[in-house]
């Protein structure tokens, strides 16, 4: 799902969104919306945390060998959702990859779009199991995989609906909570589902940032392999990079990287240490075996749509090694490629002429995420989040030109893959004034405006959808990181805002 948010005054100039223009309304939410929201937070402050604990206990990472509707853990998670829905007096329908939990009747409907699957996780990096809600390690924080992305939003949506039901508010529209089980891995089943299932007329997605997201960058990948067949042989007796690797998955800024220098010298270690010490947020460890120097680098993981929130261990380690020329061995070629084509920047400034920005959506981000060992060489995978302003064809051409120029200077690459999707802009969202009014009332922020994010959500697939939270503007989004959490305070604030918004949209 998710670059820093920017004011929608720029949006009005660059996109001329009629829906955004309507957000200048500053009326407070209705009395019934406010009272029901406060009732939800007062009555269910403990229950919503307990339900979140149940939901995060299921490891709903996608299994490439088993589709979600056949995956026993996903099925068990959905059964837990069913029990929660029934306990709260809500109806429940299982469509396989998608669950719909409803309140009320009527042909007019309000959709709340979430997802129940989560990103991969490295348990060794967590103080407790990432699939047990950790309420004590960091007071005030609820730590678990999915706490923010996206099981926290599911739990709060459930209790928002429960509070509305408790109050017996007269609704003219049915409320439906959609929980899709493949948002992080495979959108195709949801696309197929929506070909025959009529989605609600009004939709909000709980999978990004506040105040509301009306534009999302396009996701892209540039992957190349430095092949064994084209690399030079290790220079006899000279220092060379024998190994280089790092990263965990494509939508995470890598926290870990490693390198091995053969025929190393104490002077090389000293130089790498000194260069690495100048990098903010990095930690390095060094070990020797005879004349072989092993280096481990640790940065800070983050969602790859917000590389500025992390410290990229892959980029930084390559930079730390830039203390001397390296022969184009396979691993040495990777280090040279990273330093010459990417560097430690996050906007693609060194990669030919690809860098650009949009006045509302911001700059394109460009960050290496996974360095993978293959039988035929080492693959470098770079994650791209690109705004409007260039066509797919132009950007692809520029990427290929930059790669061709580097190959002419250095060595041939193999398995070159360039995949670039289009950015998304929501041009018709009549619910925006309600979202802005509710957000302003409960946060005290004056004149909030829609924003753009780097991530992609299922908003793209539902009519008129915009994202509404769960992350506050200016705060680090922790989804996809190895330190994912939501604060108890934010969980309850979300519960109030979701409750008030649903009252206003469904009344």
N, C-alpha and C positions, 0 to 999 in steps of 0.2 A: 504494500500500500504505500508510501509517502516518499526541497530546498526551502529556505526560510520563507515564511509567508510575507506577502506584500499587500499594500492597501488597495482596495478595490476602486479607489478614485482613478488609479491607472487603468483598471479594468474598464471603467466606463469610457475612457478615452480610446482604448485600443480595441475593445470588443463591442462596445455599444450595446450592452446587455439590457434589455428593457426590464428584466427581473431585478437586476442589480440597482437600477435607478429607483425602484420602488422601496429599497431598503432605507430610505431617508426617514421613513415613518418612525417615530419614537414613542408610540403608545405603549403603555405597560400591558403585560398579560392580564387576562380577565381574573376577577376575584376567585372564581372556581378553579382556574388553572393554578394560581398561586397557593391556595389552600390545599389543594390535592397534592401538589408537589411537596409542600412542607409536611403534610401528613405522611407521605411515602417515606421521606427521610427519617422522620421521627419514629414511625412504626416499624420500619423494615431495615433499620441501620445495621442490625446484627444479621438478620436473615439473608440480606443480599451478599454479605461476606461469606456466609456459610454455603450459599448456593454457588458462589464463585469457587469455593474450595472443592465442591463436588465436581464442577465442570473441568477445572484444571487437572484433576486427578487422572484424566484419560489422556494418554499419549496419542493425540490425533494427528501426528505427522503423517503425511502421505506415504504409502507403500507402493513403489512403482510396479510391483508384481501383483498387487491386489487392488481393484477399483474400490472406491469408497463404499458403494452399496453392497459390497461383498466383504469388506474389511471388518473383522470381528470387533476390533477396538472402536471403530467408528459406529458400528451398530450398537455397541454397549453405551457409547456416549449418547446416541440418539434415544436409547431407552431411558437413560437418566433424565434427558430433557423431557421426555414424555411424562415421566413420573412427576417432575417438577411442575409441568404445565397442568397436569390433572390435579395436583395438590393445591395449585393456585386458582383452580376453577376456570382454566383456559382450555379451548379445544386444540386438538393436535392432529396433524396429518403428515404422514411420512411418504414422500415422493421418491425415495431412494437417495439421491445425492442432495436433495433439498427437503428441509422440514419447514412446515408452516404452522405457527402457533397463533391462534386467533382469539379475539374478543369482540362479541357483538355480531350484528347482522347488517345486511344492506348491500346494495349493488355498488355503492360508492365505498372505496376502501383507501386506507392509509397504510403504506408499506414501510416496515422498518427492516433494513437489509443488513445482515451480519454474516459472519462465517465461523464455523466450529473447528476447522482444521487449523493447525499451527505449523510454524517453521521448525526445521531441525534444531537440535539443541545439544550442547556438549555438557553432560552432567558434571564433569570434573571441574567446571568453572563456577559451579553454584555452591553456596554454603550448605544448602539442603537440596533434596531432590527437586528438580525443576517442575516435577509433576505432583508436588505437595505444596499447598499454599503456605508460604513461609511468612508468618505474622510477627515474628519475634526478632529476627536477625538485625533488622533495621527498623526501629520503632516508627510507626506511622506509615510504613510501606508494606504492601502486599506483593510478595515476590513469587512469580511462577511463570512458566512459559504459557502465554495466552492471557496473562492478567490484564494487559492493555490491548492485545491484538489476538483474539477479539472476544474472549470469553467474559471479560469484565463488562463490555457493552451488552452481551447477551443477558447476563444476570441483572443488570440495571433495567433493561427493557422489560424483562419478565415482571419485575416488581413495580415498574411504572404502570404496566397493564393491570396488575393486581390492585394497586391503589385506586385506579380509575373504577375498577369493578366494585371495590369496597364501598366507594362513595355513591355508587348507583347513578353516576352522571348520565343524563340522556345523550346518547351519541347518534348522530345522523349518518356516521360512517363506521364501517367495521375496521378494526385495527388488526393488522397481520404482521407478525414477526417472522421473517425469513432467515433461516440458518442454513447456509450453503456449506458443503463439506469439502470443497475443492478450490477455494479462492486462492490459496497459496501455491497450487500445483497445476490445476487443469480447469480452465473456464468452459471447455467445450460442452460438458454435460449440462451446465446451466444455460448455455445458449440454446441447446436442444430443448430443454425443459420449457423455456420461454416461447418456443415456437408454437406450443399447444396450450400452455397455461397463460391465462390472461393476467398480467401483473396489475397491481393496484394503480389507481390514477395519480396518486400523490405519494412520493417516496422520499425517505431520508436514509442515508447509509451511515452506520456508526463504526467507521473504520479509518478515520483520518484525523482532522483537526477542527477546532473551532476558529472563528465564529461559524463559517460554513465554507465548504470547498466547491467552487464552481469551475475549476480547471485542474487538469492533471497532466503531467508530462508523459510522453510516450516512452515505453520501455525498450531498451536496445541492448544487444550484445555484440561485441567484437571479440572473436576468438581466433587465435593463431597458434600454430605449433612450431617451435624451434626444433627441426627434425635432426635425428642422429645422422641421417644420410648426408646432410649438407654442412654439419658442424665440423670444425677442425679437430684434429686429434689433440689430446692433452700435450702441451709443450714439455718436453723432457727436462726434468729438473727445475722447471720454473713454476712459480705459484699459479694456480688456476682455480676457477670455481667449479667444483666437482658436483655439487648438488645445490638446488634452490627450490623451495616450495613454500606453500602457505595458503591460507584461506579455508573456508568451511563450505559455504554455499553462495550462489550467485547474487542473492539480494541482501547479503550481509557484508559490511565493511570488515575486512579480516583483522582479527585480533592477534593472530599468530603467524609467524613466518620463520623459516630456518634456512641456513646456508652452510655448506662445507667447503673450506678452502684447502686444497691439497698443496703440499710443498710450501706451507705457510711459514712465515717468520714472525718473531716477536714484534718486529717493526710494523708488520701488517696489522697485527692485533692492536697495537698501540694506536695506529692511525684510525682504524675502524672504531675503536672505543671513543677516540676524541671526536670523530665526526658524529657518531651516534649520540654522544652526550649533549650535543647542541640541539637535538630534536626534542621538542616539547611533547611530553606524554608518552615517551618510549622507554622501555626497559630492555636491556640486553644481558645475556649471559654467555660466557665463553668457556669452552673446554678443549683440552688437547689430547690427542692420542698420537704419539710419535710426532711426525711433522704435519699432522692433519688437524686443522682448527675448525671446530663446530661452533656455530653461532645461532642462538635462539633469540628471537625478537618478540616482544609483546607490546601491542598497542591497545586500542580501545575499540571494541566492536560497536556497530551502529547499523541502522537500516540503511541500505545502499542508496535509497532515494534522498538521504540526508547525510552525505559523506562528511559534511562539516561538523557533524556531531561525534564523529569517531576519529581515531588516529590509525591510519592504514599501515599495518605492520609490513605488508608486502612492499609498498612504495618506499617506506622508510628504511627497510633493510637494504633494498637495492641502492638507495641513496647513500646509506652508511658504507656500502662497499665501494663507492666511487672514489677510492683513494689512490687508484692506479689504473692503467689500462688493463682490461681483461681480454684474453683470447676468446674467440667465439666457439668455445666448447658448447655443448648443449645448454648447460646451466649458465655459462658465461654469456652466451647469446641472449638468454632470458634477462639477465641483469642489464646487459647493454640495451636491449629493447626497452625495458622499463625506464631506465634512466634517460634515454634519448627521445622516447616517444611519449612518455607520461610524466615522469618526474614526480615530485611530491605535491603538485597542484591537483585540483579536483575538477577543472573545467575544460580539459582537453587542449590547453593552450599550446602544447608542444607537438600535438598530433596533426601536423600539416595545417590546413586552414579550417578545421571542423568547428572550432570554438565559435559560439554565438549566444545571444541572449534575446529575450523578449521583454518588453517593458512591464508586462504584468506577470508572466510566468517565470521570469528570471533566467539565469544562465543554464545552459546544458551542463550537467555533471557527467564526469567520465572517470571511473575509478576501477582499478584492477581488483577483482574479488577472489578469484581462485587460480592458483598455479598448480596444475595437475600433472602428475607423472603418467606418461603414456608409453606403450611399448615402442612407439616410433619416435619419441622425443618428449618434450615438456610443453604442455598447453598453457597459454596465458589467456584468461578470460576476463574481459573488461566490461563492466556494467555501465550502461549509458541511460540517462534520463533526459529526454530532450523536449524543449518547448516548441510552440508554433514559431514559424519564421523561416523555416527551410522545408523544402519538399523532401520526401523520402528518397527520391531519385538523386537530388543534389547532394544530400548528406552521405548517401551510400557511395556516390562517385568520389566525394572528397576523402572519405575513409580509405577507399581502395587506392586513390592516388598517393596518399600519405604512406600506405603500406608498400606500394611499388617503389617509392623513392627510398625508403629505408632498406628494402631488399637489394636495390641497386648499389647502395653504399656498403651493406653489411653481408647478408647471406640470405638465401632463399628460405621462405617460410612455407609451411604445409598446412593443410586442413583449414584454410582461411574461411571463416564464417562471419558474415555481417547480417545481422537481423535487427531491423529497426521498425518499431510500431509508431503509429500516429499519436500525437497528443490529443486530448479530449477537452472540449469546452462545453459547458452547459449554458445554453442561450435562453432557456425558458424554464424558470423555476418560481412559480407564483407563491410558493410557501416561504420564500426568503424573508419577507418582512416579519413573519411570525418568528422565524428562527432568530433573527437579529434582535427583536424585542425581548424574547425570552433570555437570550444570552446576556444582553445588556442589563436586564433586571436582576438576574441572579449573580452576575459578576461585578456589577458596578462600572463596567467599561462603557464609555460613552461613544455613540455613533459607530458601532462595529460594522465592518464591511467584509464581503466575501474575499476569499484568498485562493491562491493556487498552491498546489503541492507537487512534489516530485514523484510520488507513488501513484499506483493505479488501483482503483477499487471497482467493485461491482456496480457502482453508480452508473457506469457507462452502459449497463445493460437494462436499466429500469427507467421508464419514462419520467422525465423531469426530475430525476434524483440528484441530490447534492449530499455531500457528507456533512455530518454534524457531530464533531468530536470523534473520539473521547479525549484527545490531547489538547491542552491549552496552548494558545499562541505564545511563542517565545520559550516554551519548555522543550527539553530534549525528549524526543519520542523514543521509547525504549523497546518497542516491538522489534523483533528480529535480532536483538542484541543478546548478549550472554548475561545481562543484568536487567531483565524485563520486570517491570513492576507497575503498579498503580497505587497511588496513595489512598488511604482510607478517606481522606478529605475530598479528593477528586472523585472517588467512586460515589460518594453521597451527593456531591455537587452535580455530577452527571445524572444521578437518579432524579434529582429535582428538575433539572432542565428537560430531561426526556419526558418526564411525567407532564410537565406544563406544556410542552410542544404537542404531545399527543392529545391532550385535552383540547388545545386550540385547533388542531388540524381535524379532529374527529367530531367536534361538537356540531 
